[in-house]
Amino acid sequence: MPRTFKITVPASSANIGPGYDVLGIGLSLSLELEVTIDPKQAQDTNDDPNNCKLSYTEDSEGFDSVPLSSDANLITRTALYVLRCNNIRNFPSGTKIQVRNPIPLGRGLGSSGAAVVAGVMLGNEVGKLKFSKQRMLDYCLMIERHPDNITAAMMGGFCGSFLRDLTPQEVERREIPLSEVLPEPSGGENTGLVPPLPPTDIGRHVKYQWNPKIKCIAIIPQFELSTADSRGVLPKAYTTQDVVFNLQRLAVLTTALTMDPPNADLIYPAMQDRVHQPYRKTLIPGLTEILSSVTPSTYPGLLGICLSGAGPTILAVATENFEEISQEIINRFAKKQVHCTWKLLEPAYEGANVEEI
């Protein structure tokens, strides 16, 4: 019998000021996969070596540039990695996947994290592996080594996460670059076709409460910034003073965002950072001015402001005056000849899910 199901994975914002590589929020902007498996339609997937026909809706981000070969697309490569870890070579015969992706690429809203989570869930579904979300998280963290976006996308809501220490044996096999699995590696026909299973419980996390009165404003500059470039400007070591500065604010922020009524006098200073944002100002025109001059005293309703993930998107949390706040930031970017759009979002509390159609 043909089977059709839908996978939904939220965008995410990581760091949230002081929580570098720790905090993440799943957001109400979702990557969607509609998957149909019909062996009677196998002839439609014959052009793909892995029995998969992939397409994107025309309104998807990156519609013109995203690779459609299952050997090259991040979602399907990830799914194939999961399948091959479990001795399944290809997708089932007659697999068709239509992707709708509204998450801007390379903007600090977790587009690659969402693709990895979607790929792991896809592999779990088509392989009938019946993994829990926690086990699927292990597969995700083999590919995407930063747990903040991945955990928020998989689990949803406002999360804190870390990677546990691995044993020497686990470290030996923890990195399974996708390039070693697909396409065919140079070591021979069968090399990398059955990669080792990930260690269990690599990532640990907690879901914090979130005051539902607090909304998230994403101000999205119209240029891409790779995570690698954004990480490349960070120092290799920090002063004790800067580390303590962030730890103090992180300890306060995770509770301050749960309190009612929301307290801007607490949240705004608790979203300050000295670990990553000051160093990324060279990559994002106007960043320092925006983070320091758009304040609750000038814009009532604003609670806090920070860089979203590696940037260049700015995340503001607020309870009202959303358009006025976003327009001020857009105008400041415009003075630097940077065009922006904005979205009003809420936390995606459930995270990733699968629904039979």
C-alpha positions in Angstrom: 0.0 0.0 0.0 1.2 3.5 -0.8 2.2 5.6 2.3 2.2 9.4 2.7 3.4 11.3 5.7 4.6 14.8 6.6 7.7 15.8 8.6 7.7 19.3 10.2 10.8 20.8 11.7 11.0 24.3 13.2 13.6 27.0 12.6 15.6 27.9 15.6 17.6 30.7 17.1 20.7 29.9 19.1 22.8 31.6 21.8 20.2 34.2 22.9 23.0 36.5 24.0 25.1 34.9 26.7 24.3 31.3 26.0 26.9 30.7 23.3 26.6 27.0 22.1 24.2 26.4 25.0 20.7 28.0 24.5 18.3 27.6 21.6 14.7 28.4 20.9 12.5 26.5 18.3 10.6 29.0 16.3 7.2 29.0 14.5 8.7 28.9 11.0 8.9 25.3 9.8 10.6 23.2 7.2 8.1 20.7 5.8 8.6 17.4 3.9 5.7 15.6 2.3 6.9 12.0 1.6 5.1 9.4 -0.5 6.3 5.9 -0.8 4.6 4.0 -3.6 6.4 1.0 -5.2 4.0 1.2 -8.2 5.6 4.6 -9.0 9.2 3.2 -8.9 9.8 4.1 -12.6 9.5 7.8 -11.5 12.6 7.5 -9.3 14.8 5.4 -11.6 16.9 8.5 -12.4 18.2 8.6 -8.8 20.7 5.9 -7.6 18.9 5.8 -4.2 15.3 5.4 -5.4 14.4 9.0 -4.4 12.8 11.8 -6.4 13.3 15.1 -4.6 11.6 18.4 -5.4 11.1 21.8 -3.7 8.1 24.1 -3.8 8.7 27.3 -5.8 8.2 29.5 -2.7 11.0 27.7 -0.9 14.2 29.5 0.2 17.0 28.4 -2.2 14.6 26.9 -4.7 16.9 27.7 -7.6 20.1 26.5 -6.0 19.4 23.6 -3.6 20.7 20.3 -5.1 18.0 17.8 -6.0 20.2 14.7 -6.2 19.8 12.5 -3.1 23.6 12.1 -3.1 24.0 15.8 -2.7 21.1 17.2 -0.8 21.7 17.6 3.0 18.3 16.2 4.0 18.5 13.0 1.9 22.2 12.6 2.6 21.5 12.6 6.3 18.6 10.2 5.8 20.9 7.8 3.9 23.5 8.1 6.6 20.9 6.9 9.2 19.7 4.1 6.9 23.2 2.9 6.2 24.1 2.9 9.9 21.3 0.4 10.2 22.2 -1.8 7.2 19.7 -0.3 4.8 21.3 0.7 1.5 18.7 3.0 -0.2 15.3 4.6 0.1 12.3 2.3 -0.4 11.4 1.9 -4.1 9.2 4.7 -5.3 10.1 7.3 -2.7 9.1 10.9 -3.5 9.8 13.9 -1.3 8.5 17.4 -1.8 10.2 20.0 0.4 8.8 23.4 1.4 11.4 25.5 3.1 10.5 29.0 4.4 13.7 29.2 6.6 16.2 31.7 5.1 19.5 30.0 4.3 22.7 31.1 6.0 21.0 33.8 8.2 21.3 32.3 11.7 17.9 30.8 11.9 18.9 27.1 11.9 18.3 26.2 8.3 21.0 23.5 8.2 20.0 22.2 11.7 16.4 21.9 10.5 17.6 20.0 7.4 19.7 17.6 9.5 16.8 16.9 11.9 14.4 16.4 9.0 16.9 14.0 7.4 17.3 11.9 10.5 13.5 11.8 11.0 13.1 10.8 7.3 15.6 8.0 7.7 13.9 6.8 10.8 10.5 6.8 9.1 11.4 5.2 5.8 13.6 2.6 7.5 10.9 1.9 10.1 13.6 2.2 12.8 11.2 3.4 15.6 13.9 5.5 17.3 12.9 7.9 20.1 13.6 11.6 19.7 16.6 11.2 22.1 18.1 8.5 19.9 17.5 10.5 16.8 19.3 13.4 18.5 22.4 11.2 18.6 22.4 10.8 14.8 21.9 14.6 14.4 24.8 15.3 16.6 27.1 13.1 14.6 26.6 15.5 11.7 25.9 18.8 13.3 28.3 19.1 16.3 26.6 22.1 18.0 23.6 21.0 20.1 21.9 24.4 20.6 20.1 24.6 17.2 19.7 20.9 16.8 18.1 20.4 20.3 15.7 23.3 19.9 14.6 22.0 16.4 14.2 18.4 17.5 12.7 19.0 21.0 11.1 22.4 20.6 10.7 25.3 23.0 13.4 27.1 24.9 16.3 24.6 25.6 19.7 24.5 27.2 22.0 21.7 26.0 25.5 20.3 26.1 27.5 17.4 24.7 28.6 14.8 27.3 32.2 13.7 27.5 32.9 10.8 25.3 35.1 7.8 26.0 38.2 7.3 23.9 36.5 4.5 21.9 33.5 6.8 21.2 35.7 9.7 20.2 37.4 7.4 17.7 34.2 6.9 15.8 32.2 10.0 16.7 32.9 11.9 13.5 31.3 10.3 10.5 31.6 12.9 7.8 28.9 12.5 5.3 31.5 12.7 2.5 32.8 9.4 3.7 29.4 7.8 3.2 28.2 9.6 0.0 29.0 9.6 -2.8 31.0 6.3 -3.1 34.3 6.9 -1.2 37.7 6.2 -2.8 38.4 3.3 -0.5 36.4 0.9 -2.6 32.9 0.0 -3.5 31.8 -1.0 0.1 33.8 1.5 2.1 31.6 3.6 4.3 28.4 1.9 3.3 27.8 0.7 6.8 29.1 3.4 9.1 29.2 2.7 12.9 26.2 3.5 15.0 26.4 6.7 17.0 27.1 6.5 20.7 24.0 6.8 22.9 22.9 10.0 24.7 25.6 12.2 23.2 23.5 15.3 23.9 21.9 16.3 27.2 19.2 19.0 27.5 16.6 20.7 29.6 13.5 22.5 28.4 12.9 25.8 30.2 9.6 27.5 30.7 8.8 30.5 28.5 6.4 33.3 29.3 3.8 33.1 26.4 3.4 36.9 26.4 7.0 37.2 25.0 7.2 37.0 21.2 10.3 36.8 19.0 11.1 39.3 16.3 13.5 38.1 13.6 15.1 41.0 11.6 16.7 39.2 8.6 19.4 41.0 6.6 19.5 40.0 2.9 22.9 38.5 2.9 24.3 35.1 3.9 26.9 34.5 6.6 28.4 31.0 6.9 28.7 29.6 10.4 32.3 28.7 9.6 33.2 32.3 8.8 31.3 33.6 11.9 33.1 31.2 14.1 36.4 32.0 12.5 36.6 35.5 14.0 36.2 34.2 17.5 39.3 34.1 19.8 40.8 30.8 21.0 40.8 31.9 24.6 38.9 34.3 26.9 39.6 36.2 30.0 38.1 35.0 33.3 36.3 38.3 33.5 34.5 37.8 30.2 33.6 34.2 31.0 32.2 35.1 34.4 30.2 38.0 32.8 28.4 35.5 30.5 27.9 32.9 33.2 26.3 35.4 35.5 23.9 36.6 32.8 23.1 33.1 31.6 22.1 32.0 35.1 19.6 34.9 35.4 18.3 34.9 31.8 16.9 31.3 31.8 14.6 32.2 34.7 13.9 35.8 33.8 12.2 34.7 30.5 9.7 32.6 32.5 8.6 35.4 34.9 5.3 37.2 34.8 5.1 40.1 34.1 8.2 40.1 32.0 10.8 42.4 33.4 12.8 44.4 30.8 15.1 45.7 33.5 16.2 42.2 34.2 16.0 40.6 30.7 17.8 43.3 28.7 21.0 43.4 30.7 20.9 39.6 31.1 21.0 39.2 27.2 24.4 41.0 27.0 27.4 39.0 25.8 31.2 39.2 25.7 32.0 35.8 24.1 30.8 36.0 20.5 28.8 39.1 19.6 31.7 41.7 20.0 33.9 39.7 17.6 31.3 39.3 14.9 30.7 43.1 14.4 33.3 43.0 11.6 31.0 40.7 9.6 27.7 42.4 10.2 27.5 46.2 9.4 25.9 48.2 12.2 25.8 45.3 14.7 27.4 47.1 17.6 25.2 50.2 17.2 22.0 48.1 16.9 22.7 46.0 20.0 23.6 49.0 22.2 21.1 51.7 21.1 17.8 49.8 20.6 16.7 49.6 24.2 13.5 49.2 26.3 13.7 52.8 27.4 13.5 54.0 23.8 11.1 51.2 22.6 8.5 50.2 25.1 7.7 46.5 24.9 11.2 45.5 24.0 12.7 43.1 26.5 16.1 42.2 24.9 18.1 42.0 21.7 20.8 39.8 20.4 22.4 38.1 17.4 20.5 35.1 16.3 22.9 32.2 16.1 26.0 33.0 14.0 24.0 35.9 12.4 23.4 38.1 10.5 19.8 37.9 11.8 18.9 40.0 14.8 16.6 38.5 17.4 14.5 40.8 19.6 12.2 39.6 22.3 9.2 41.8 23.1 5.7 42.0 24.3 4.3 44.8 22.1 5.3 47.4 19.5 6.7 44.7 17.3 6.5 46.7 14.0 8.1 49.8 15.5 11.0 47.8 17.0 11.7 45.9 13.8 11.4 49.1 11.6 14.0 50.8 13.8 16.5 48.0 13.3 15.7 47.8 9.6 16.3 51.5 9.3 19.7 51.2 11.1 20.7 48.4 8.7 19.6 50.5 5.8 22.1 53.3 6.7 24.7 50.6 6.1 23.2 49.7 2.7 21.8 46.4 4.1 18.2 45.5 3.1 16.2 43.5 5.7 12.9 41.8 6.1 11.3 40.8 9.4 9.1 38.1 10.9 7.1 37.9 14.1 7.5 34.4 15.6 6.7 32.4 18.7 8.4 29.5 20.3 7.6 26.1 18.6 6.9 24.2 21.7 6.5 20.7 20.2 9.6 20.7 18.0 9.9 18.2 15.1 7.0 15.9 14.4 5.7 13.3 11.9 2.1 13.1 10.8 0.5 10.4 8.6 -1.5 11.9 5.7 
